[in-house]
Amino acid sequence: DPKKDEKTGITISFKGKPSSHGSKNSDKCVIPGMKNAKDLYPMLQRGGYFKVTPGNPERYGHPRLADVLLQAAKATGETGKGVPIVNNISLERGGPIGPSTSHQVGLDVDCSYYFRNGSKWRDANKNFKHFSLKNNIIFMYMLTKDRRVQVIYTSQDLMNKITSRMEKLKKSNPNAKLPNLWDLALKTEKLKHEPKHADH
């Protein structure tokens, strides 16, 4: 019994008892859209562009999702230290995962931000001094310009902080490219505020 997300129009929810985070889905029913799903963790780890959460069963998704993420990550040129950590995607057969209403059809992913002092899952607003403006802006810009990406949930406070920094940079260096990339990313209107998304 599919349900569409009012914000995106994407079918995200199916009736059923949600599985708790970290549980294995023993249901024999495969959610539509998950028939071609793969374990994306190995693909994302290749090249050092992402780190992953060890032992997480919510690691399955459509290979195109990995392609989208890797394409954006490669544009930053960053590997190893400080790269995003990929956490939840979907369970192997898809379906509900509590408490989230998304992550059911292999097209959603949670990943942390780029930090200059190492890969960690943490609040970007509280750790903004370690937040890599360059890498995060390039990554988000590349994602927003990709037609396959419909929405990116983040923190409004974080977006405001980035905008403030870019306005200052634009004044001090009118030829700086980073503020233009951030403006273009915002203009797509794909960056949306969502509560509890300051850490991913």
N, C-alpha and C positions, 0 to 999 in steps of 0.2 A: 504494500500500500504506500506508494511513493508520495512524498510531500515536497513541494518546492520552497526554496528559500526566497522570501519576499524581496530581499535585498539584491539578489543576483539572478533569480530565475532558475538556479541550478537545483536539480533534484538531489536533496541531501539526506532526507530522513525516511526511514522505514519503520513500521510498527514492530515492536518486539522489546523484550527486556534488555536494557543496555548492559553490555559487559563492562566490568570495572577495568580501569587502566591496569595494564600488565597481565590481564587474563588472556587465555587462549580461547578462540572462537571454535567451539565444537559443533556448531550448527552445520548441517549438511547443505543447507540452502546457500547458494552463491548469489550475492546481490548483483543485479544487472550493472554492467560497467566494470565488474571485477573479474570477468572471465579471462581477460588478457593481462591481469595484474601480475607484477613481478616483485620480488624482494628488491627494493630500490637502494637499500643501504650499501651493498657492494659497489653499485654503479656510482653513487654519490661520493663514496670514499676515494674512488680512483683519482689519482692526480693530486690528492691532498687539498682539494677545494672545500671540502666539508668534513666535519667530524660527526659521529652519530652516537645515539644513546645505547650503550651495550645492553643486550638482553631484552630490548623492547620488541614485543610481537607486532606492534602497530607500525610495520615497516613496508607494507605492500601498497603498490599503486601502479598507475599506468606509466609505462616507460617514457611517455612524452613529458610527464611531470619532471622526471629526472633530467631530461634534455633541456627543459625550460630553466631549471635551477642551475645546471652546469654552464649553460650559455651565458647566463647573467654573472655567475661567479668567475668565469674565465676572463670576463671583461675587466674585473678588478685586478687580475694578475696576482692575487694573494693566495698563498698556499701555506699549510702548516699552522704556525702560531697565529692565533686570533681569528681563525675562520669560524663561520657559523656552525652551530651544533644542530643537526636535524633530529627532531624528536618524533612526534606522532604523524603518521600518514594515515594508513587504514589497516585493519586486520586482514588476514589472508583472504577471507571470504566476504569481507565488507560487513556492513550492518552497524547497528547502534553501538556506540562506545560512550558510557557515562563518564563525566557529566556533559560531555560535548554533544551538540546536535549535528555537528558536521563530521568530517573524517569518515564518511561511510562508503564512498564510492571510488576511493583511490585518486582523488583529484585535489585534495587539501593537504597542506603540509605545515607543520610548525617548525620554525628554525629561529635560532637566536640571532643576535646582531654581531657585526664585526667589532672587536675590541682590540686596542693596541697592546694590551698587557695580557693576552692569552684568551683562548676559547673558554667562555664560561656562560652559563645560563643565569642571567641577572638583569635587574631593572636598569634599563638604559638611562632613565631620567636621573636616578640616584648615582649612576656611575658615568655620567656624561663626560667627565674629564678624560675617561679612557675610551670613549666612543669614537670609532674611526669615521669621521665625517666623510672623507674621500671614498673609502670602500663601501660604506653603507649607501651613500648617494648614488654611486655608480651602479651598485647592485639593484637598488630600487628603481632607478631610471631604466635599466635594461629590462626589468620585469614589467614595468608599466608600458613600455613600448611594444612588448610582445603581445600579439593579438590573442594568443592562447590564454593569457592571464586576464581574469575578469575582475578580481578585487584583491587588495592586499590590506589586511587589518593590522593596524598599529595604534600607537598612542597619540592623541591630539597634543598633549604636552610635549611629547618628543618632536612631533612635526613643528610645533611652534619654536622649540629650541633650535632646530636645524634652520628654520627660516630666518630666525634672528641672526644666527651666525653667518648665513649666506648674504644677508643684507649688509652686514658689516664688511664682509669680504668684498662685496661688489663696490662699496664706497671706496675702500682702500686700494682695490685693484679692479678697475672697470673691465679689464680684459680677461679676468679669471673665468675659466670655463665651468667650474663646479656649480656656481649659482645658476647658470643657465640650465644645466642638467636638472637641478632641483626644481626650477620653475616648470620645466617641461614635464617632469614627473607629476607635479601637483595639477597641472592643467588637464591631465588625462582623467582626473577625478577617480582614479582607481585606488588611491590611498585613502582609506576610511578609518575613522576612530572606532575602536572597539574596546570596552572595558577589559582590564587585566591583560592587555597586550603590550605593556611597557617592556617586557622581557623577551618578546618574540613577535 
